[in-house]
Amino acid sequence: MKILIMGCGRVGAQIAALLEQDGHDITILDIDAYSFRRLPPDFKGTALLGNGMDGDVLKRAGIEEADVFIAMTQGDNRNVMAAQIAKHIFHVPRVISRIYDPLRQEMYDTLGLEAFSPTAIFAELVREKVES
């Protein structure tokens, strides 16, 4: 699959490395070139400097051929905006977005965006540890 990831933080870089190991064609975007240092030295995908909310940047990154778009920046608003652009303007078949705020994540789910909240996931894991 052709996968476009927005955000090369710790998690975005790790996802890029894992998916590339599985044989996927990966392009990762970030607004800070220094972020690409998190990618493994043998990363064979494309690391592209640019804003994932900019249509021209997304086109340069190959969004028109993407099977999956993953929004993994630190900003909920950026992730939601980019996810909506990918889904509704470029018609990417699968769009996944990280949303830290659990209340917002539930709302975006109802709007048809595939979103997850690491805050809610981690809280549930801690609860399970406490109660076991």
N, CA, C and O atoms as a MOPAC input file, in Angstrom:
PM7 MOZYME 1SCF
protein

 N      0.83100 1    -1.19200 1     0.00000 1
 C      0.00000 1     0.00000 1     0.00000 1
 C      0.87000 1     1.24700 1     0.00000 1
 O      1.99500 1     1.23600 1     0.49800 1
 N      0.34100 1     2.30400 1    -0.55500 1
 C      0.99300 1     3.61100 1    -0.50900 1
 C      0.41800 1     4.35800 1     0.68400 1
 O     -0.78100 1     4.63400 1     0.74000 1
 N      1.29000 1     4.68500 1     1.64300 1
 C      0.85300 1     5.29200 1     2.89900 1
 C      1.56000 1     6.62900 1     3.08900 1
 O      2.78000 1     6.72700 1     2.96200 1
 N      0.77500 1     7.65100 1     3.39500 1
 C      1.28600 1     8.98900 1     3.65400 1
 C      1.05900 1     9.30700 1     5.12100 1
 O     -0.06900 1     9.25100 1     5.61000 1
 N      2.14300 1     9.64400 1     5.82700 1
 C      2.08400 1     9.95400 1     7.25500 1
 C      2.43600 1    11.41900 1     7.44400 1
 O      3.45500 1    11.88600 1     6.93400 1
 N      1.60300 1    12.14100 1     8.17100 1
 C      1.89100 1    13.52800 1     8.52100 1
 C      2.35300 1    13.55800 1     9.97000 1
 O      1.59300 1    13.22200 1    10.87900 1
 N      3.59600 1    13.95900 1    10.17900 1
 C      4.15100 1    14.05800 1    11.52200 1
 C      5.23400 1    13.01700 1    11.75100 1
 O      4.95700 1    11.81800 1    11.80300 1
 N      6.47300 1    13.48700 1    11.88900 1
 C      7.60000 1    12.57800 1    12.09500 1
 C      8.13300 1    12.71100 1    13.52300 1
 O      9.34000 1    12.81400 1    13.74500 1
 N      7.21400 1    12.70600 1    14.47500 1
 C      7.60900 1    12.64800 1    15.87600 1
 C      7.98500 1    11.21300 1    16.21500 1
 O      8.18300 1    10.39300 1    15.31800 1
 N      8.08200 1    10.90700 1    17.49600 1
 C      8.46700 1     9.55700 1    17.90400 1
 C      7.51600 1     8.50700 1    17.35100 1
 O      7.95300 1     7.48800 1    16.81700 1
 N      6.23000 1     8.75200 1    17.47800 1
 C      5.24300 1     7.76300 1    17.04100 1
 C      5.16500 1     7.70700 1    15.51700 1
 O      5.14900 1     6.61700 1    14.94300 1
 N      5.11500 1     8.84700 1    14.86000 1
 C      5.05400 1     8.86600 1    13.40300 1
 C      6.24700 1     8.16100 1    12.77200 1
 O      6.09300 1     7.39700 1    11.81800 1
 N      7.44100 1     8.42200 1    13.31100 1
 C      8.65000 1     7.77300 1    12.79300 1
 C      8.60500 1     6.26800 1    13.02700 1
 O      9.01300 1     5.49000 1    12.16400 1
 N      8.11300 1     5.86100 1    14.18700 1
 C      8.02000 1     4.43300 1    14.49600 1
 C      7.01900 1     3.73800 1    13.57600 1
 O      7.27300 1     2.63600 1    13.08900 1
 N      5.89300 1     4.38100 1    13.34500 1
 C      4.89100 1     3.82200 1    12.43300 1
 C      5.48000 1     3.69600 1    11.02600 1
 O      5.29800 1     2.67600 1    10.36100 1
 N      6.18500 1     4.73300 1    10.57900 1
 C      6.79900 1     4.70300 1     9.25100 1
 C      7.76900 1     3.52900 1     9.13800 1
 O      7.76300 1     2.80700 1     8.14100 1
 N      8.60000 1     3.33900 1    10.16000 1
 C      9.58200 1     2.24600 1    10.13700 1
 C      8.89000 1     0.88500 1    10.12200 1
 O      9.27800 1    -0.00100 1     9.36000 1
 N      7.87700 1     0.71900 1    10.95400 1
 C      7.17600 1    -0.57100 1    11.02100 1
 C      6.46300 1    -0.90000 1     9.70900 1
 O      6.54600 1    -2.02200 1     9.20900 1
 N      5.76800 1     0.08500 1     9.16600 1
 C      5.02500 1    -0.14900 1     7.92100 1
 C      5.96400 1    -0.37300 1     6.74400 1
 O      5.66000 1    -1.15600 1     5.84500 1
 N      7.10600 1     0.31300 1     6.74700 1
 C      8.08000 1     0.07700 1     5.69100 1
 C      8.64500 1    -1.34000 1     5.77900 1
 O      8.84800 1    -1.99700 1     4.75800 1
 N      8.89700 1    -1.80700 1     7.00000 1
 C      9.37500 1    -3.18600 1     7.19500 1
 C      8.38000 1    -4.19400 1     6.63900 1
 O      8.76000 1    -5.26900 1     6.17700 1
 N      7.09500 1    -3.83200 1     6.69000 1
 C      6.05100 1    -4.72200 1     6.17300 1
 C      5.90800 1    -4.62500 1     4.65000 1
 O      5.06300 1    -5.29500 1     4.05700 1
 N      6.73600 1    -3.79000 1     4.02700 1
 C      6.74300 1    -3.71700 1     2.57200 1
 C      5.90500 1    -2.61300 1     1.96000 1
 O      5.72100 1    -2.58800 1     0.74300 1
 N      5.39500 1    -1.70500 1     2.76400 1
 C      4.57700 1    -0.61600 1     2.24300 1
 C      5.44200 1     0.52600 1     1.70800 1
 O      6.59200 1     0.69600 1     2.11500 1
 N      4.87500 1     1.28900 1     0.80400 1
 C      5.52100 1     2.46200 1     0.22800 1
 C      5.16000 1     3.65500 1     1.11700 1
 O      4.00600 1     4.08300 1     1.14600 1
 N      6.15200 1     4.19400 1     1.84400 1
 C      5.90100 1     5.20500 1     2.86900 1
 C      6.44400 1     6.56100 1     2.45200 1
 O      7.58000 1     6.68000 1     1.99300 1
 N      5.60800 1     7.58600 1     2.62200 1
 C      6.04800 1     8.97500 1     2.54400 1
 C      5.66700 1     9.61400 1     3.86800 1
 O      4.53000 1     9.48800 1     4.32400 1
 N      6.62600 1    10.30200 1     4.48600 1
 C      6.35600 1    10.96300 1     5.75800 1
 C      6.64900 1    12.45400 1     5.62800 1
 O      7.69200 1    12.85300 1     5.11000 1
 N      5.71400 1    13.26500 1     6.10600 1
 C      5.79100 1    14.72100 1     6.02300 1
 C      6.03900 1    15.30800 1     7.40300 1
 O      5.53100 1    14.79900 1     8.40200 1
 N      6.81300 1    16.37100 1     7.45400 1
 C      6.94100 1    17.13700 1     8.68900 1
 C      7.35300 1    18.55700 1     8.32900 1
 O      7.96200 1    18.79600 1     7.28600 1
 N      7.01200 1    19.49800 1     9.20700 1
 C      7.36600 1    20.89900 1     8.96000 1
 C      8.77400 1    21.21700 1     9.46700 1
 O      9.28200 1    22.31300 1     9.22700 1
 N      9.40600 1    20.27700 1    10.16100 1
 C     10.73600 1    20.47400 1    10.72900 1
 C     11.67200 1    19.37300 1    10.22600 1
 O     11.50500 1    18.20600 1    10.58000 1
 N     12.64900 1    19.74000 1     9.40700 1
 C     13.57200 1    18.75300 1     8.83900 1
 C     14.31000 1    17.97300 1     9.91100 1
 O     14.66500 1    16.81400 1     9.69500 1
 N     14.54700 1    18.58400 1    11.06300 1
 C     15.26300 1    17.91800 1    12.14800 1
 C     14.50200 1    16.67800 1    12.64800 1
 O     15.10800 1    15.75300 1    13.18900 1
 N     13.19200 1    16.66500 1    12.46800 1
 C     12.36500 1    15.52800 1    12.90800 1
 C     12.72500 1    14.23700 1    12.19100 1
 O     12.54500 1    13.15300 1    12.74600 1
 N     13.22600 1    14.33500 1    10.97900 1
 C     13.52900 1    13.14000 1    10.20200 1
 C     14.68800 1    12.33300 1    10.78700 1
 O     14.92300 1    11.20100 1    10.36400 1
 N     15.41100 1    12.89600 1    11.74500 1
 C     16.48900 1    12.15600 1    12.41600 1
 C     15.94200 1    10.94600 1    13.16500 1
 O     16.68500 1    10.01400 1    13.47300 1
 N     14.65500 1    10.96000 1    13.45600 1
 C     14.01800 1     9.85500 1    14.18700 1
 C     13.81800 1     8.62200 1    13.31300 1
 O     13.59900 1     7.52400 1    13.82500 1
 N     13.89300 1     8.79500 1    12.01600 1
 C     13.73100 1     7.65900 1    11.10400 1
 C     14.97800 1     6.78300 1    11.16300 1
 O     16.08100 1     7.28600 1    11.37500 1
 N     14.80800 1     5.47900 1    10.97600 1
 C     15.98800 1     4.60600 1    10.98700 1
 C     16.94500 1     4.96400 1     9.85200 1
 O     16.51400 1     5.44600 1     8.80400 1
 N     18.23900 1     4.73000 1    10.05800 1
 C     19.22200 1     5.08200 1     9.02300 1
 C     18.98600 1     4.37800 1     7.68700 1
 O     19.37200 1     4.89400 1     6.63900 1
 N     18.35700 1     3.20700 1     7.71900 1
 C     18.11400 1     2.46700 1     6.48100 1
 C     16.71200 1     2.70400 1     5.91300 1
 O     16.24700 1     1.92900 1     5.07700 1
 N     16.03300 1     3.77100 1     6.36100 1
 C     14.68900 1     4.09300 1     5.87300 1
 C     14.73600 1     4.33300 1     4.37100 1
 O     15.50200 1     5.17000 1     3.89200 1
 N     13.91700 1     3.59600 1     3.63400 1
 C     13.91600 1     3.69100 1     2.17300 1
 C     12.73500 1     4.48800 1     1.62700 1
 O     12.61400 1     4.68700 1     0.41800 1
 N     11.86700 1     4.94100 1     2.52500 1
 C     10.73300 1     5.73600 1     2.09000 1
 C     11.15000 1     7.15500 1     1.76200 1
 O     12.33800 1     7.45900 1     1.65500 1
 N     10.16500 1     8.01500 1     1.60400 1
 C     10.40700 1     9.41500 1     1.28200 1
 C     10.10400 1    10.27200 1     2.49600 1
 O      9.02800 1    10.16900 1     3.08500 1
 N     11.05600 1    11.12100 1     2.87100 1
 C     10.85500 1    12.10800 1     3.93000 1
 C     10.74600 1    13.46600 1     3.24700 1
 O     11.67400 1    13.91000 1     2.57000 1
 N      9.60700 1    14.11500 1     3.43100 1
 C      9.32400 1    15.34600 1     2.69900 1
 C      9.02100 1    16.47700 1     3.67400 1
 O      8.17400 1    16.34400 1     4.55800 1
 N      9.72200 1    17.58600 1     3.50000 1
 C      9.50400 1    18.76400 1     4.32600 1
 C      8.29100 1    19.51200 1     3.80100 1
 O      8.22700 1    19.84800 1     2.61900 1
 N      7.32600 1    19.77500 1     4.68100 1
 C      6.15400 1    20.52300 1     4.25400 1
 C      4.99600 1    20.38700 1     5.22100 1
 O      4.99700 1    19.53400 1     6.10900 1
 N      4.01600 1    21.23900 1     5.03000 1
 C      2.82400 1    21.29600 1     5.86300 1
 C      1.74200 1    20.39500 1     5.27400 1
 O      1.32300 1    20.58900 1     4.13300 1
 N      1.29500 1    19.41900 1     6.04200 1
 C      0.30500 1    18.45800 1     5.58600 1
 C     -1.09900 1    19.00400 1     5.43900 1
 O     -2.01700 1    18.25900 1     5.09600 1
 N     -1.28500 1    20.29800 1     5.69400 1
 C     -2.58100 1    20.92000 1     5.45100 1
 C     -2.56700 1    21.72000 1     4.15200 1
 O     -3.56800 1    22.33700 1     3.78900 1
 N     -1.44500 1    21.71100 1     3.46100 1
 C     -1.27800 1    22.43700 1     2.21100 1
 C     -1.51100 1    21.46900 1     1.04600 1
 O     -0.78200 1    20.48800 1     0.89500 1
 N     -2.51100 1    21.74300 1     0.23900 1
 C     -2.86700 1    20.85700 1    -0.86400 1
 C     -1.73000 1    20.60100 1    -1.84000 1
 O     -1.56900 1    19.48100 1    -2.32700 1
 N     -0.94000 1    21.63100 1    -2.13000 1
 C      0.19000 1    21.45100 1    -3.05100 1
 C      1.24200 1    20.52100 1    -2.46000 1
 O      1.80700 1    19.68900 1    -3.17000 1
 N      1.50700 1    20.65900 1    -1.16600 1
 C      2.46200 1    19.77800 1    -0.48500 1
 C      1.93300 1    18.35100 1    -0.50900 1
 O      2.68100 1    17.41100 1    -0.77800 1
 N      0.64500 1    18.18800 1    -0.22800 1
 C      0.04700 1    16.85400 1    -0.22900 1
 C      0.13200 1    16.21900 1    -1.62400 1
 O      0.40000 1    15.02400 1    -1.74800 1
 N     -0.09200 1    17.00700 1    -2.64900 1
 C      0.02600 1    16.48000 1    -4.01500 1
 C      1.45700 1    16.04600 1    -4.30100 1
 O      1.68800 1    14.98900 1    -4.88800 1
 N      2.43100 1    16.88400 1    -3.87600 1
 C      3.84200 1    16.52900 1    -4.06200 1
 C      4.18300 1    15.24200 1    -3.32200 1
 O      5.03900 1    14.47200 1    -3.75800 1
 N      3.50200 1    15.01600 1    -2.19500 1
 C      3.73900 1    13.81100 1    -1.39000 1
 C      3.03100 1    12.58700 1    -1.96900 1
 O      3.25200 1    11.46900 1    -1.50300 1
 N      2.18900 1    12.78600 1    -2.97300 1
 C      1.52400 1    11.66500 1    -3.61900 1
 C      0.17300 1    11.29700 1    -3.04000 1
 O     -0.25600 1    10.14900 1    -3.15800 1
 N     -0.50100 1    12.24600 1    -2.42000 1
 C     -1.78200 1    11.92700 1    -1.77900 1
 C     -2.82600 1    11.41700 1    -2.77100 1
 O     -3.71900 1    10.65700 1    -2.39700 1
 N     -2.71800 1    11.82500 1    -4.01400 1
 C     -3.71500 1    11.40500 1    -5.00000 1
 C     -3.63800 1     9.90900 1    -5.30500 1
 O     -4.58600 1     9.33400 1    -5.83900 1
 N     -2.51700 1     9.28100 1    -4.96700 1
 C     -2.36000 1     7.83600 1    -5.14500 1
 C     -2.34900 1     7.08800 1    -3.81200 1
 O     -2.20800 1     5.86500 1    -3.79400 1
 N     -2.49300 1     7.79300 1    -2.72000 1
 C     -2.37600 1     7.17000 1    -1.39800 1
 C     -3.56600 1     6.25800 1    -1.09500 1
 O     -4.71300 1     6.56900 1    -1.41400 1
 N     -3.25400 1     5.12900 1    -0.47200 1
 C     -4.28600 1     4.21500 1     0.01400 1
 C     -4.67300 1     4.55900 1     1.44500 1
 O     -5.80500 1     4.32800 1     1.87100 1
 N     -3.70100 1     5.12400 1     2.19100 1
 C     -3.90900 1     5.46000 1     3.60400 1
 C     -3.22900 1     6.79400 1     3.89900 1
 O     -2.12200 1     7.05600 1     3.42800 1
 N     -3.90600 1     7.63400 1     4.68500 1
 C     -3.32200 1     8.86800 1     5.20700 1
 C     -3.41300 1     8.78900 1     6.72400 1
 O     -4.47400 1     8.49900 1     7.27600 1
 N     -2.28800 1     9.04900 1     7.39600 1
 C     -2.23200 1     8.99300 1     8.85900 1
 C     -1.77200 1    10.34400 1     9.37400 1
 O     -0.68300 1    10.80100 1     9.02700 1
 N     -2.59600 1    10.99400 1    10.20500 1
 C     -2.25500 1    12.28900 1    10.80400 1
 C     -1.76100 1    12.04900 1    12.22700 1
 O     -2.52500 1    11.64000 1    13.10100 1
 N     -0.46100 1    12.31300 1    12.44800 1
 C      0.17200 1    11.97700 1    13.73600 1
 C      0.92700 1    13.14400 1    14.36600 1
 O      1.88200 1    12.91500 1    15.10900 1
 N      0.53200 1    14.38200 1    14.09500 1
 C      1.22800 1    15.50800 1    14.70900 1
 C      0.78700 1    15.64800 1    16.16300 1
 O     -0.08900 1    14.92000 1    16.62900 1
 N      1.40100 1    16.58800 1    16.87000 1
 C      1.04200 1    16.84700 1    18.26100 1
 C     -0.24600 1    17.66600 1    18.38400 1
 O     -0.79100 1    17.79500 1    19.48000 1
 N     -0.73200 1    18.21600 1    17.28000 1
 C     -1.88200 1    19.11100 1    17.33500 1
 C     -3.17400 1    18.47500 1    16.86000 1
 O     -3.28100 1    18.05900 1    15.70600 1
 N     -4.15600 1    18.39800 1    17.75000 1
 C     -5.46400 1    17.85100 1    17.37600 1
 C     -6.07300 1    18.59200 1    16.19400 1
 O     -6.58300 1    17.96700 1    15.26500 1
 N     -6.02200 1    19.92800 1    16.22500 1
 C     -6.63800 1    20.70900 1    15.14900 1
 C     -5.96200 1    20.44000 1    13.81000 1
 O     -6.63900 1    20.29100 1    12.79300 1
 N     -4.63800 1    20.37800 1    13.80200 1
 C     -3.91100 1    20.08300 1    12.56400 1
 C     -4.26700 1    18.69600 1    12.04900 1
 O     -4.47400 1    18.49900 1    10.85200 1
 N     -4.33500 1    17.73400 1    12.97200 1
 C     -4.64400 1    16.36400 1    12.56400 1
 C     -6.03600 1    16.26400 1    11.95900 1
 O     -6.22600 1    15.62200 1    10.92700 1
 N     -7.00100 1    16.89600 1    12.59900 1
 C     -8.37700 1    16.83300 1    12.10000 1
 C     -8.50500 1    17.54200 1    10.75800 1
 O     -9.15600 1    17.04000 1     9.84100 1
 N     -7.88200 1    18.70700 1    10.64800 1
 C     -7.96500 1    19.45200 1     9.39100 1
 C     -7.32900 1    18.65000 1     8.25700 1
 O     -7.92300 1    18.51400 1     7.18700 1
 N     -6.14200 1    18.12500 1     8.47900 1
 C     -5.45600 1    17.34700 1     7.44100 1
 C     -6.24100 1    16.07900 1     7.10400 1
 O     -6.31600 1    15.68700 1     5.93900 1
 N     -6.81800 1    15.44500 1     8.10800 1
 C     -7.61400 1    14.23300 1     7.88100 1
 C     -8.82700 1    14.54100 1     7.02000 1
 O     -9.16900 1    13.77100 1     6.12200 1
 N     -9.47400 1    15.66000 1     7.28800 1
 C    -10.63900 1    16.03200 1     6.48900 1
 C    -10.24100 1    16.36500 1     5.05000 1
 O    -10.95500 1    16.01400 1     4.11100 1
 N     -9.10600 1    17.04100 1     4.87700 1
 C     -8.61800 1    17.33800 1     3.53000 1
 C     -8.34600 1    16.03700 1     2.78400 1
 O     -8.74900 1    15.87300 1     1.63300 1
 N     -7.66000 1    15.11500 1     3.45200 1
 C     -7.33900 1    13.82700 1     2.81700 1
 C     -8.60200 1    13.06400 1     2.43900 1
 O     -8.69400 1    12.50100 1     1.34800 1
 N     -9.56900 1    13.05100 1     3.34300 1
 C    -10.79200 1    12.26200 1     3.13200 1
 C    -11.74300 1    12.90900 1     2.12900 1
 O    -12.22900 1    12.24700 1     1.21200 1
 N    -12.00700 1    14.20300 1     2.30600 1
 C    -13.07400 1    14.84300 1     1.53600 1
 C    -12.60900 1    15.53600 1     0.25800 1
 O    -13.39300 1    15.68100 1    -0.68100 1
 N    -11.35800 1    15.96400 1     0.20500 1
 C    -10.87100 1    16.62700 1    -1.00400 1
 C    -10.12800 1    15.64000 1    -1.90400 1
 O    -10.34000 1    15.61000 1    -3.11600 1
 N     -9.24400 1    14.82300 1    -1.28900 1
 C     -8.44100 1    13.90000 1    -2.08900 1
 C     -9.00000 1    12.47300 1    -2.10700 1
 O     -8.47400 1    11.60900 1    -2.80900 1
 N    -10.05600 1    12.22800 1    -1.34100 1
 C    -10.75700 1    10.94300 1    -1.34300 1
 C     -9.84000 1     9.75100 1    -1.07000 1
 O     -9.94700 1     8.70800 1    -1.71500 1
 N     -8.93400 1     9.92600 1    -0.09900 1
 C     -8.06800 1     8.82000 1     0.31300 1
 C     -8.97000 1     7.75900 1     0.94600 1
 O     -9.78200 1     8.09100 1     1.81000 1
 N     -8.85100 1     6.50700 1     0.54300 1
 C     -9.75900 1     5.46700 1     1.03200 1
 C     -9.75300 1     5.26300 1     2.55000 1
 O    -10.80000 1     5.00300 1     3.14300 1
 N     -8.59200 1     5.38000 1     3.17600 1
 C     -8.52200 1     5.15900 1     4.63300 1
 C     -7.74300 1     6.30900 1     5.25300 1
 O     -6.60500 1     6.57800 1     4.86900 1
 N     -8.36500 1     6.98800 1     6.21700 1
 C     -7.75100 1     8.13200 1     6.90000 1
 C     -7.82500 1     7.88700 1     8.39500 1
 O     -8.89700 1     7.64100 1     8.94700 1
 N     -6.66300 1     7.95900 1     9.04400 1
 C     -6.55900 1     7.68700 1    10.48200 1
 C     -5.94000 1     8.91300 1    11.14500 1
 O     -4.96700 1     9.47500 1    10.64100 1
 N     -6.50700 1     9.32200 1    12.27100 1
 C     -6.04000 1    10.53000 1    12.92700 1
 C     -5.90600 1    10.33300 1    14.43300 1
 O     -6.78800 1     9.76800 1    15.08000 1
 N     -4.78800 1    10.80600 1    14.97800 1
 C     -4.59400 1    10.80200 1    16.43600 1
 C     -5.20400 1    12.08100 1    16.98500 1
 O     -4.91200 1    13.17900 1    16.51000 1
 N     -6.06100 1    11.92200 1    17.99800 1
 C     -6.69700 1    13.05100 1    18.66700 1
 C     -6.49800 1    12.86000 1    20.17000 1
 O     -7.03400 1    11.91600 1    20.75100 1
 N     -5.74100 1    13.74100 1    20.79500 1
 C     -5.44800 1    13.58500 1    22.22500 1
 C     -6.68300 1    13.74700 1    23.10500 1
 O     -6.82700 1    13.03200 1    24.09700 1
 N     -7.56200 1    14.65900 1    22.76500 1
 C     -8.74000 1    14.94600 1    23.58800 1
 C     -9.81000 1    13.86900 1    23.35100 1
 O    -10.37000 1    13.78800 1    22.25800 1
 N    -10.09800 1    13.03700 1    24.37400 1
 C    -11.06600 1    11.94000 1    24.18400 1
 C    -12.46300 1    12.41600 1    23.76900 1
 O    -13.14000 1    11.73000 1    23.00400 1
 N    -12.90200 1    13.57400 1    24.26000 1
 C    -14.22600 1    14.06500 1    23.88000 1
 C    -14.27500 1    14.43500 1    22.40400 1
 O    -15.25100 1    14.14500 1    21.71300 1
 N    -13.21900 1    15.07400 1    21.93200 1
 C    -13.15800 1    15.41800 1    20.51900 1
 C    -13.07200 1    14.16500 1    19.66600 1
 O    -13.69200 1    14.09100 1    18.60500 1
 N    -12.31900 1    13.19100 1    20.11400 1
 C    -12.15600 1    11.95300 1    19.36200 1
 C    -13.51200 1    11.27800 1    19.14500 1
 O    -13.79800 1    10.80600 1    18.04500 1
 N    -14.33000 1    11.23100 1    20.16300 1
 C    -15.65900 1    10.62900 1    20.01900 1
 C    -16.49800 1    11.40500 1    19.00700 1
 O    -17.21300 1    10.81100 1    18.19900 1
 N    -16.40900 1    12.72400 1    19.05300 1
 C    -17.17300 1    13.55600 1    18.12300 1
 C    -16.71100 1    13.31400 1    16.68500 1
 O    -17.53600 1    13.19900 1    15.77800 1
 N    -15.39400 1    13.23700 1    16.47600 1
 C    -14.87800 1    13.01500 1    15.12600 1
 C    -15.26200 1    11.63700 1    14.61100 1
 O    -15.50400 1    11.46700 1    13.41600 1
 N    -15.32000 1    10.66200 1    15.49300 1
 C    -15.79000 1     9.33800 1    15.09100 1
 C    -17.20400 1     9.42200 1    14.52600 1
 O    -17.51100 1     8.80300 1    13.50800 1
 N    -18.05700 1    10.18600 1    15.18800 1
 C    -19.44200 1    10.30900 1    14.72300 1
 C    -19.51900 1    11.04100 1    13.38600 1
 O    -20.49100 1    10.88200 1    12.64700 1
 N    -18.49900 1    11.84500 1    13.07100 1
 C    -18.46000 1    12.55300 1    11.78500 1
 C    -17.83500 1    11.70400 1    10.67700 1
 O    -17.68600 1    12.15900 1     9.54300 1
 N    -17.47300 1    10.47400 1    11.01800 1
 C    -16.94400 1     9.57100 1    10.00900 1
 C    -15.43500 1     9.57300 1     9.87100 1
 O    -14.90100 1     8.93300 1     8.96500 1
 N    -14.72800 1    10.28600 1    10.76000 1
 C    -13.26800 1    10.25700 1    10.73300 1
 C    -12.79000 1     9.13400 1    11.63700 1
 O    -13.26400 1     8.99600 1    12.76500 1
 N    -11.86800 1     8.34200 1    11.15500 1
 C    -11.31200 1     7.25400 1    11.96000 1
 C    -10.23900 1     7.86200 1    12.86800 1
 O     -9.11800 1     8.13800 1    12.44000 1
 N    -10.61800 1     8.06100 1    14.12600 1
 C     -9.73000 1     8.74000 1    15.07100 1
 C     -9.55100 1     7.88300 1    16.31200 1
 O    -10.42800 1     7.10200 1    16.68100 1
 N     -8.40400 1     8.04500 1    16.94600 1
 C     -8.17400 1     7.37900 1    18.22000 1
 C     -7.51700 1     8.36100 1    19.17500 1
 O     -6.82300 1     9.28700 1    18.75500 1
 N     -7.74200 1     8.15000 1    20.45100 1
 C     -7.19000 1     9.01300 1    21.48500 1
 C     -6.19400 1     8.23700 1    22.33000 1
 O     -6.59500 1     7.35700 1    23.09200 1
 N     -4.89200 1     8.54500 1    22.21500 1
 C     -3.91700 1     7.86700 1    23.07000 1
 C     -4.16800 1     8.15000 1    24.54900 1
 O     -3.80700 1     7.34600 1    25.40800 1
 N     -4.78400 1     9.28800 1    24.84300 1
 C     -5.12600 1     9.61900 1    26.22200 1
 C     -6.09800 1     8.59100 1    26.77400 1
 O     -5.87800 1     8.06100 1    27.86300 1
 N     -7.16200 1     8.30200 1    26.04800 1
 C     -8.16100 1     7.33100 1    26.49000 1
 C     -7.58200 1     5.92100 1    26.51400 1
 O     -7.86200 1     5.15200 1    27.43400 1
 N     -6.78100 1     5.57800 1    25.51500 1
 C     -6.18800 1     4.23800 1    25.45200 1
 C     -5.26600 1     4.00800 1    26.63600 1
 O     -5.33000 1     2.96400 1    27.28500 1
 N     -4.40400 1     4.98600 1    26.91800 1
 C     -3.46100 1     4.83500 1    28.03000 1
 C     -4.19000 1     4.79800 1    29.36600 1
 O     -3.82900 1     4.01100 1    30.24000 1
 N     -5.20800 1     5.63500 1    29.53800 1
 C     -5.98000 1     5.63700 1    30.78400 1
 C     -6.62100 1     4.26900 1    31.02000 1
 O     -6.63300 1     3.77100 1    32.14600 1
 N     -7.14800 1     3.67200 1    29.96700 1
 C     -7.76000 1     2.34200 1    30.08400 1
 C     -6.70900 1     1.29400 1    30.45300 1
 O     -6.98300 1     0.41500 1    31.27100 1
 N     -5.52400 1     1.37000 1    29.87200 1
 C     -4.45000 1     0.43300 1    30.21100 1
 C     -4.04800 1     0.55000 1    31.68400 1
 O     -3.84600 1    -0.45500 1    32.36600 1
 N     -3.93700 1     1.77800 1    32.15400 1
 C     -3.58200 1     1.99000 1    33.56700 1
 C     -4.69300 1     1.45200 1    34.46600 1
 O     -4.40800 1     0.79400 1    35.46600 1
 N     -5.94600 1     1.72100 1    34.12800 1
 C     -7.05800 1     1.19800 1    34.91900 1
 C     -7.00400 1    -0.31800 1    35.00400 1
 O     -7.19000 1    -0.89200 1    36.07700 1
 N     -6.74600 1    -0.97600 1    33.85600 1
 C     -6.64500 1    -2.44300 1    33.84300 1
 C     -5.51600 1    -2.92200 1    34.74700 1
 O     -5.67100 1    -3.91900 1    35.45200 1
 N     -4.39200 1    -2.23000 1    34.73400 1
 C     -3.26200 1    -2.60300 1    35.60800 1
 C     -3.62800 1    -2.47100 1    37.08900 1
 O     -3.29700 1    -3.33400 1    37.90200 1
 N     -4.30900 1    -1.38700 1    37.41800 1
 C     -4.70900 1    -1.13100 1    38.79800 1
 C     -5.68800 1    -2.18600 1    39.27300 1
 O     -5.59300 1    -2.65800 1    40.40600 1
 N     -6.63700 1    -2.56400 1    38.41100 1
 C     -7.68900 1    -3.47600 1    38.81700 1
 C     -7.31300 1    -4.94700 1    38.69000 1
 O     -8.08600 1    -5.80900 1    39.10800 1
 N     -6.15700 1    -5.25600 1    38.13100 1
 C     -5.78400 1    -6.67700 1    37.99600 1
 C     -4.93800 1    -7.15500 1    39.14900 1
 O     -4.54500 1    -8.32000 1    39.18400 1

